[in-house]
Amino acid sequence: MKPSAILESALYVTDLDAAEAFYRDVIGLERIAGVDGRHVFFRCGQGVLLLFNADATRHQPPPDARLPVPKHGTAGEGHLCFAASAGEIEQWKRALTQRGVAVEADFEWPSGGRSIYFRDPSGNSIEFAEPKIWGY
């Protein structure tokens, strides 16, 4: 047996309100759930992006003790990559730049496919890449 897809991806953030605004207003994701000061969840295609306040999830049990979700978290910057076509990557680069988000890297992979990298408000490394960088 092997998994068919990744259902959830998590990033840990230092300022949940700033992260929520960034992923909602800049990236355009749909907020589907949240608990003030602890987490906010967004729909992204067939998956879900989970944003957690790292301090809250590392040190406190979930506020809804009906569910036995274990404590978890990490310190430092994480990484997440969104899939995009070559044309969409160009549009994203323009849109990010217009919003004052610095694009740190923009390149073609040796095996084909383009990526751009930038940072979210918590310093996580975020990428838009053509799926062909992984052979899709």
DRENMISE-488838 format. One record per atom (N, C-alpha, C): residue number from 1; residue in three letters; atom name; z, x, y. Coordinates in steps of 0.02 Angstrom, whole numbers, padded with zeros to 5 digits. Layout:
N
   resi   resn   name        Z        X        Y
    NUM    Ala     CA        Z        X        Y
...
//
This chain:
136
   resi   resn   name        Z        X        Y
      1    Met      N    00000    00042   -00059
      1    Met     CA    00000    00000    00000
      1    Met      C    00000    00044    00062
      2    Lys      N   -00029    00017    00116
      2    Lys     CA   -00026    00052    00180
      2    Lys      C   -00030   -00001    00235
      3    Pro      N    00000    00013    00293
      3    Pro     CA   -00001   -00035    00348
      3    Pro      C   -00073   -00045    00372
      4    Ser      N   -00087   -00105    00397
      4    Ser     CA   -00154   -00120    00422
      4    Ser      C   -00162   -00109    00497
      5    Ala      N   -00107   -00107    00533
      5    Ala     CA   -00110   -00099    00606
      5    Ala      C   -00040   -00083    00632
      6    Ile      N   -00038   -00059    00693
      6    Ile     CA    00025   -00051    00728
      6    Ile      C    00036   -00115    00768
      7    Leu      N    00091   -00149    00755
      7    Leu     CA    00105   -00213    00788
      7    Leu      C    00139   -00203    00856
      8    Glu      N    00185   -00155    00858
      8    Glu     CA    00222   -00141    00920
      8    Glu      C    00219   -00067    00936
      9    Ser      N    00217   -00052    01000
      9    Ser     CA    00225    00016    01025
      9    Ser      C    00279    00014    01078
     10    Ala      N    00323    00063    01079
     10    Ala     CA    00379    00064    01126
     10    Ala      C    00376    00124    01172
     11    Leu      N    00393    00111    01234
     11    Leu     CA    00406    00165    01282
     11    Leu      C    00476    00154    01310
     12    Tyr      N    00509    00208    01325
     12    Tyr     CA    00576    00205    01354
     12    Tyr      C    00570    00224    01428
     13    Val      N    00601    00184    01470
     13    Val     CA    00592    00191    01542
     13    Val      C    00658    00200    01577
     14    Thr      N    00656    00230    01636
     14    Thr     CA    00716    00242    01675
     14    Thr      C    00728    00188    01727
     15    Asp      N    00676    00153    01748
     15    Asp     CA    00681    00099    01797
     15    Asp      C    00641    00040    01769
     16    Leu      N    00676   -00007    01738
     16    Leu     CA    00643   -00062    01704
     16    Leu      C    00603   -00106    01752
     17    Asp      N    00630   -00119    01812
     17    Asp     CA    00594   -00161    01860
     17    Asp      C    00529   -00128    01883
     18    Ala      N    00532   -00062    01897
     18    Ala     CA    00471   -00027    01918
     18    Ala      C    00420   -00025    01861
     19    Ala      N    00444   -00015    01799
     19    Ala     CA    00399   -00014    01742
     19    Ala      C    00367   -00082    01731
     20    Glu      N    00407   -00135    01737
     20    Glu     CA    00379   -00202    01728
     20    Glu      C    00325   -00216    01780
     21    Ala      N    00338   -00199    01842
     21    Ala     CA    00288   -00209    01895
     21    Ala      C    00225   -00169    01881
     22    Phe      N    00232   -00107    01859
     22    Phe     CA    00175   -00064    01845
     22    Phe      C    00132   -00092    01790
     23    Tyr      N    00161   -00109    01734
     23    Tyr     CA    00121   -00134    01677
     23    Tyr      C    00094   -00204    01689
     24    Arg      N    00127   -00243    01730
     24    Arg     CA    00103   -00310    01747
     24    Arg      C    00049   -00306    01802
     25    Asp      N    00064   -00272    01857
     25    Asp     CA    00021   -00274    01916
     25    Asp      C   -00034   -00221    01916
     26    Val      N   -00021   -00162    01890
     26    Val     CA   -00072   -00109    01889
     26    Val      C   -00114   -00112    01825
     27    Ile      N   -00080   -00117    01768
     27    Ile     CA   -00116   -00118    01704
     27    Ile      C   -00140   -00188    01686
     28    Gly      N   -00107   -00239    01711
     28    Gly     CA   -00130   -00308    01701
     28    Gly      C   -00109   -00341    01636
     29    Leu      N   -00055   -00316    01607
     29    Leu     CA   -00031   -00346    01544
     29    Leu      C    00009   -00410    01557
     30    Glu      N    00009   -00453    01507
     30    Glu     CA    00044   -00517    01511
     30    Glu      C    00115   -00509    01483
     31    Arg      N    00165   -00524    01526
     31    Arg     CA    00235   -00521    01505
     31    Arg      C    00249   -00579    01458
     32    Ile      N    00280   -00564    01400
     32    Ile     CA    00294   -00618    01353
     32    Ile      C    00369   -00628    01340
     33    Ala      N    00411   -00579    01357
     33    Ala     CA    00483   -00587    01348
     33    Ala      C    00519   -00531    01385
     34    Gly      N    00584   -00541    01395
     34    Gly     CA    00623   -00489    01426
     34    Gly      C    00696   -00509    01432
     35    Val      N    00738   -00460    01439
     35    Val     CA    00809   -00469    01454
     35    Val      C    00824   -00422    01512
     36    Asp      N    00848   -00450    01568
     36    Asp     CA    00861   -00411    01628
     36    Asp      C    00902   -00349    01612
     37    Gly      N    00878   -00292    01637
     37    Gly     CA    00913   -00229    01629
     37    Gly      C    00908   -00197    01561
     38    Arg      N    00876   -00230    01513
     38    Arg     CA    00874   -00203    01445
     38    Arg      C    00803   -00190    01420
     39    His      N    00760   -00242    01423
     39    His     CA    00692   -00233    01398
     39    His      C    00645   -00285    01427
     40    Val      N    00579   -00269    01423
     40    Val     CA    00526   -00316    01440
     40    Val      C    00469   -00302    01392
     41    Phe      N    00437   -00357    01368
     41    Phe     CA    00384   -00351    01318
     41    Phe      C    00320   -00380    01347
     42    Phe      N    00264   -00347    01331
     42    Phe     CA    00197   -00368    01354
     42    Phe      C    00149   -00376    01296
     43    Arg      N    00106   -00424    01300
     43    Arg     CA    00051   -00432    01252
     43    Arg      C   -00003   -00383    01272
     44    Cys      N   -00032   -00350    01221
     44    Cys     CA   -00089   -00305    01233
     44    Cys      C   -00136   -00312    01173
     45    Gly      N   -00188   -00351    01182
     45    Gly     CA   -00234   -00363    01126
     45    Gly      C   -00198   -00396    01069
     46    Gln      N   -00204   -00368    01010
     46    Gln     CA   -00170   -00394    00951
     46    Gln      C   -00100   -00364    00942
     47    Gly      N   -00078   -00324    00989
     47    Gly     CA   -00013   -00292    00983
     47    Gly      C    00032   -00308    01041
     48    Val      N    00091   -00278    01041
     48    Val     CA    00141   -00289    01092
     48    Val      C    00166   -00221    01116
     49    Leu      N    00171   -00214    01182
     49    Leu     CA    00202   -00155    01213
     49    Leu      C    00273   -00173    01230
     50    Leu      N    00320   -00135    01203
     50    Leu     CA    00391   -00144    01216
     50    Leu      C    00413   -00091    01265
     51    Leu      N    00443   -00111    01320
     51    Leu     CA    00473   -00065    01368
     51    Leu      C    00548   -00074    01366
     52    Phe      N    00584   -00021    01350
     52    Phe     CA    00656   -00023    01345
     52    Phe      C    00689    00021    01397
     53    Asn      N    00742   -00004    01427
     53    Asn     CA    00787    00038    01467
     53    Asn      C    00822    00083    01415
     54    Ala      N    00805    00146    01415
     54    Ala     CA    00829    00191    01363
     54    Ala      C    00905    00193    01358
     55    Asp      N    00940    00195    01414
     55    Asp     CA    01013    00198    01412
     55    Asp      C    01042    00135    01381
     56    Ala      N    01014    00077    01397
     56    Ala     CA    01040    00014    01371
     56    Ala      C    01029    00008    01296
     57    Thr      N    00972    00030    01271
     57    Thr     CA    00959    00021    01199
     57    Thr      C    00990    00075    01156
     58    Arg      N    01005    00132    01185
     58    Arg     CA    01038    00185    01146
     58    Arg      C    01112    00173    01137
     59    His      N    01143    00139    01186
     59    His     CA    01216    00136    01187
     59    His      C    01246    00066    01178
     60    Gln      N    01204    00015    01181
     60    Gln     CA    01231   -00053    01176
     60    Gln      C    01193   -00092    01123
     61    Pro      N    01229   -00134    01085
     61    Pro     CA    01193   -00177    01039
     61    Pro      C    01153   -00229    01079
     62    Pro      N    01104   -00260    01048
     62    Pro     CA    01065   -00311    01083
     62    Pro      C    01111   -00366    01110
     63    Pro      N    01094   -00396    01167
     63    Pro     CA    01136   -00448    01196
     63    Pro      C    01139   -00511    01152
     64    Asp      N    01089   -00521    01110
     64    Asp     CA    01087   -00578    01065
     64    Asp      C    01107   -00554    00996
     65    Ala      N    01171   -00555    00982
     65    Ala     CA    01197   -00526    00920
     65    Ala      C    01176   -00565    00857
     66    Arg      N    01139   -00620    00865
     66    Arg     CA    01114   -00657    00807
     66    Arg      C    01065   -00614    00767
     67    Leu      N    01034   -00566    00800
     67    Leu     CA    00984   -00524    00767
     67    Leu      C    01012   -00453    00760
     68    Pro      N    01012   -00426    00700
     68    Pro     CA    01042   -00360    00689
     68    Pro      C    00995   -00301    00704
     69    Val      N    00965   -00302    00763
     69    Val     CA    00921   -00247    00782
     69    Val      C    00965   -00186    00796
     70    Pro      N    00953   -00130    00763
     70    Pro     CA    00994   -00071    00775
     70    Pro      C    00981   -00040    00844
     71    Lys      N    01031   -00003    00868
     71    Lys     CA    01023    00033    00930
     71    Lys      C    00968    00086    00921
     72    His      N    00929    00098    00973
     72    His     CA    00877    00149    00970
     72    His      C    00859    00171    01040
     73    Gly      N    00826    00227    01045
     73    Gly     CA    00806    00252    01111
     73    Gly      C    00791    00326    01106
     74    Thr      N    00769    00352    01162
     74    Thr     CA    00753    00422    01165
     74    Thr      C    00759    00445    01238
     75    Ala      N    00760    00508    01248
     75    Ala     CA    00760    00537    01315
     75    Ala      C    00696    00575    01325
     76    Gly      N    00671    00575    01384
     76    Gly     CA    00610    00613    01400
     76    Gly      C    00549    00569    01402
     77    Glu      N    00493    00601    01417
     77    Glu     CA    00431    00566    01427
     77    Glu      C    00396    00552    01361
     78    Gly      N    00370    00491    01354
     78    Gly     CA    00331    00473    01295
     78    Gly      C    00257    00470    01311
     79    His      N    00219    00445    01264
     79    His     CA    00146    00440    01272
     79    His      C    00121    00376    01241
     80    Leu      N    00072    00345    01273
     80    Leu     CA    00039    00286    01247
     80    Leu      C   -00034    00289    01269
     81    Cys      N   -00079    00269    01225
     81    Cys     CA   -00150    00269    01241
     81    Cys      C   -00178    00199    01232
     82    Phe      N   -00213    00174    01283
     82    Phe     CA   -00248    00111    01281
     82    Phe      C   -00322    00125    01265
     83    Ala      N   -00352    00083    01224
     83    Ala     CA   -00423    00089    01208
     83    Ala      C   -00465    00062    01266
     84    Ala      N   -00520    00096    01281
     84    Ala     CA   -00565    00075    01333
     84    Ala      C   -00634    00105    01321
     85    Ser      N   -00685    00069    01342
     85    Ser     CA   -00754    00095    01337
     85    Ser      C   -00764    00146    01393
     86    Ala      N   -00820    00183    01389
     86    Ala     CA   -00835    00232    01441
     86    Ala      C   -00839    00199    01510
     87    Gly      N   -00872    00142    01514
     87    Gly     CA   -00877    00106    01577
     87    Gly      C   -00809    00082    01602
     88    Glu      N   -00768    00058    01556
     88    Glu     CA   -00701    00035    01576
     88    Glu      C   -00658    00093    01600
     89    Ile      N   -00665    00151    01568
     89    Ile     CA   -00627    00209    01590
     89    Ile      C   -00644    00227    01662
     90    Glu      N   -00707    00225    01679
     90    Glu     CA   -00727    00238    01749
     90    Glu      C   -00697    00187    01796
     91    Gln      N   -00698    00124    01776
     91    Gln     CA   -00668    00071    01817
     91    Gln      C   -00592    00081    01824
     92    Trp      N   -00559    00098    01769
     92    Trp     CA   -00488    00112    01772
     92    Trp      C   -00472    00170    01818
     93    Lys      N   -00513    00222    01814
     93    Lys     CA   -00500    00281    01857
     93    Lys      C   -00502    00260    01930
     94    Arg      N   -00554    00221    01949
     94    Arg     CA   -00559    00198    02019
     94    Arg      C   -00500    00153    02038
     95    Ala      N   -00483    00106    01994
     95    Ala     CA   -00428    00059    02008
     95    Ala      C   -00361    00096    02016
     96    Leu      N   -00348    00143    01971
     96    Leu     CA   -00286    00180    01975
     96    Leu      C   -00282    00221    02039
     97    Thr      N   -00337    00255    02055
     97    Thr     CA   -00339    00296    02116
     97    Thr      C   -00328    00253    02178
     98    Gln      N   -00359    00194    02179
     98    Gln     CA   -00351    00148    02236
     98    Gln      C   -00279    00125    02244
     99    Arg      N   -00242    00123    02189
     99    Arg     CA   -00171    00102    02191
     99    Arg      C   -00124    00161    02200
    100    Gly      N   -00152    00220    02212
    100    Gly     CA   -00110    00279    02224
    100    Gly      C   -00083    00311    02161
    101    Val      N   -00111    00295    02103
    101    Val     CA   -00090    00325    02040
    101    Val      C   -00135    00386    02027
    102    Ala      N   -00105    00444    02023
    102    Ala     CA   -00142    00506    02014
    102    Ala      C   -00167    00512    01942
    103    Val      N   -00231    00526    01934
    103    Val     CA   -00259    00540    01868
    103    Val      C   -00251    00615    01856
    104    Glu      N   -00211    00633    01805
    104    Glu     CA   -00194    00703    01791
    104    Glu      C   -00249    00740    01754
    105    Ala      N   -00285    00704    01712
    105    Ala     CA   -00338    00736    01673
    105    Ala      C   -00393    00685    01659
    106    Asp      N   -00454    00711    01657
    106    Asp     CA   -00513    00670    01643
    106    Asp      C   -00562    00716    01607
    107    Phe      N   -00573    00704    01543
    107    Phe     CA   -00616    00750    01506
    107    Phe      C   -00649    00716    01446
    108    Glu      N   -00699    00750    01420
    108    Glu     CA   -00734    00730    01358
    108    Glu      C   -00704    00771    01301
    109    Trp      N   -00688    00738    01245
    109    Trp     CA   -00664    00773    01187
    109    Trp      C   -00722    00809    01152
    110    Pro      N   -00709    00866    01120
    110    Pro     CA   -00763    00902    01086
    110    Pro      C   -00800    00860    01034
    111    Ser      N   -00764    00815    01002
    111    Ser     CA   -00795    00772    00950
    111    Ser      C   -00828    00710    00980
    112    Gly      N   -00823    00702    01047
    112    Gly     CA   -00853    00644    01080
    112    Gly      C   -00799    00596    01103
    113    Gly      N   -00812    00565    01160
    113    Gly     CA   -00765    00516    01188
    113    Gly      C   -00727    00545    01247
    114    Arg      N   -00714    00502    01295
    114    Arg     CA   -00682    00521    01357
    114    Arg      C   -00611    00494    01360
    115    Ser      N   -00567    00531    01393
    115    Ser     CA   -00498    00510    01405
    115    Ser      C   -00480    00524    01478
    116    Ile      N   -00438    00480    01505
    116    Ile     CA   -00404    00495    01568
    116    Ile      C   -00329    00487    01556
    117    Tyr      N   -00290    00527    01590
    117    Tyr     CA   -00218    00527    01584
    117    Tyr      C   -00186    00518    01653
    118    Phe      N   -00131    00481    01654
    118    Phe     CA   -00092    00470    01715
    118    Phe      C   -00020    00456    01694
    119    Arg      N    00025    00447    01742
    119    Arg     CA    00096    00436    01728
    119    Arg      C    00117    00367    01751
    120    Asp      N    00163    00337    01712
    120    Asp     CA    00193    00275    01735
    120    Asp      C    00253    00293    01779
    121    Pro      N    00288    00244    01809
    121    Pro     CA    00343    00261    01854
    121    Pro      C    00400    00300    01822
    122    Ser      N    00407    00299    01756
    122    Ser     CA    00459    00337    01722
    122    Ser      C    00435    00405    01698
    123    Gly      N    00372    00422    01712
    123    Gly     CA    00346    00487    01692
    123    Gly      C    00313    00488    01624
    124    Asn      N    00309    00430    01590
    124    Asn     CA    00274    00428    01526
    124    Asn      C    00200    00444    01537
    125    Ser      N    00171    00481    01490
    125    Ser     CA    00100    00499    01493
    125    Ser      C    00060    00442    01464
    126    Ile      N    00018    00412    01506
    126    Ile     CA   -00022    00355    01485
    126    Ile      C   -00095    00376    01486
    127    Glu      N   -00132    00352    01436
    127    Glu     CA   -00201    00372    01427
    127    Glu      C   -00245    00311    01417
    128    Phe      N   -00305    00314    01443
    128    Phe     CA   -00359    00269    01423
    128    Phe      C   -00410    00313    01388
    129    Ala      N   -00432    00292    01328
    129    Ala     CA   -00478    00333    01290
    129    Ala      C   -00528    00289    01253
    130    Glu      N   -00586    00318    01242
    130    Glu     CA   -00635    00284    01200
    130    Glu      C   -00612    00290    01127
    131    Pro      N   -00614    00235    01090
    131    Pro     CA   -00592    00236    01019
    131    Pro      C   -00629    00288    00977
    132    Lys      N   -00689    00309    00998
    132    Lys     CA   -00726    00358    00957
    132    Lys      C   -00691    00426    00955
    133    Ile      N   -00641    00438    00997
    133    Ile     CA   -00604    00502    00990
    133    Ile      C   -00568    00505    00923
    134    Trp      N   -00558    00446    00892
    134    Trp     CA   -00527    00442    00826
    134    Trp      C   -00576    00417    00773
    135    Gly      N   -00639    00418    00789
    135    Gly     CA   -00689    00398    00740
    135    Gly      C   -00700    00323    00734
    136    Tyr      N   -00677    00284    00784
    136    Tyr     CA   -00687    00211    00783
    136    Tyr      C   -00745    00193    00826
//
